[in-house]
C-alpha cells in the first residue's frame, strides 16, 4: 500500500494513531480507492470535503487557511494554523 494513504485527510500520520493500531479505526483513505468503503457513508467532514474535491489532504485546498471545517477541528485540539507562505 502506498504510504501516502496513511496520511489522514487532516494531515495526521495514521500509522502513529492508536485507533488505527488497535483497529477501532480503518484510516481516512483506506478502502475508498478500491470501493470497499463508500464516501457517502463517511462521518468525518474533513474526509468528505477533501475526498470529494480529490485532494490527498485538506492542506492541498486553496481555501485551507479560511476553511471552517479544518479550523474547527484544530480549534478543538487547541492548534492554530499559521500562514507561513511568503507574500
C-alpha positions in Angstrom: 0.0 0.0 0.0 1.2 3.5 -0.8 2.3 5.2 2.4 0.6 8.4 1.4 -2.7 6.6 2.1 -1.7 6.6 5.7 -1.7 10.4 5.8 -5.1 11.4 7.0 -7.2 14.0 5.2 -6.5 16.3 8.2 -2.7 15.8 7.7 -2.1 13.4 10.6 0.0 10.3 10.0 -2.4 7.5 10.7 0.1 4.7 11.4 1.0 6.5 14.7 -2.6 6.7 15.7 -3.7 4.3 18.5 -7.2 3.9 17.0 -5.7 2.6 13.7 -3.2 0.4 15.6 -5.9 -1.2 17.7 -8.2 -1.5 14.7 -11.0 0.7 16.0 -10.4 3.0 13.0 -9.7 1.9 9.5 -7.9 5.1 8.5 -9.1 8.0 6.4 -8.5 6.8 3.0 -8.1 3.0 3.2 -10.7 1.2 1.1 -12.2 4.2 -0.7 -10.0 3.7 -3.8 -11.0 0.1 -4.1 -14.7 0.6 -3.5 -14.7 -1.4 -0.2 -15.9 1.8 1.6 -18.4 4.4 0.5 -17.6 8.1 0.9 -21.4 8.7 1.1 -21.4 6.9 4.5 -18.4 8.7 5.9 -19.0 10.7 9.1 -15.8 12.9 9.1 -16.5 16.3 7.4 -12.8 16.7 6.8 -12.6 13.4 4.9 -15.8 14.0 2.9 -14.7 17.5 1.9 -11.1 16.5 1.0 -12.0 13.3 -0.9 -14.9 14.8 -2.8 -12.6 17.5 -4.1 -10.0 14.9 -5.0 -7.3 16.2 -2.6 -4.8 13.9 -0.8 -5.1 16.2 2.3 -7.1 19.2 3.0 -4.0 21.3 3.1 -3.9 21.0 -0.7 -7.0 23.1 -0.9 -6.7 26.8 -1.7 -9.2 27.6 1.0 -7.3 25.8 3.7 -6.4 28.8 5.8 -10.0 30.1 5.9 -11.8 26.7 6.0 -14.3 26.5 8.8 -14.2 22.7 8.9 -10.4 22.3 9.4 -10.3 25.4 11.6 -13.0 23.9 13.8 -11.1 20.6 14.0 -7.8 22.3 15.0 -9.6 24.7 17.5 -10.9 21.6 19.3 -7.4 20.4 19.6 -6.1 23.9 20.6 -3.9 24.1 17.5 -3.6 27.2 15.3 -2.9 27.3 11.6 -0.4 29.9 10.6 0.1 31.2 7.1 3.8 30.6 6.6 3.8 31.4 2.8 5.8 34.4 1.7 3.7 37.2 0.5 
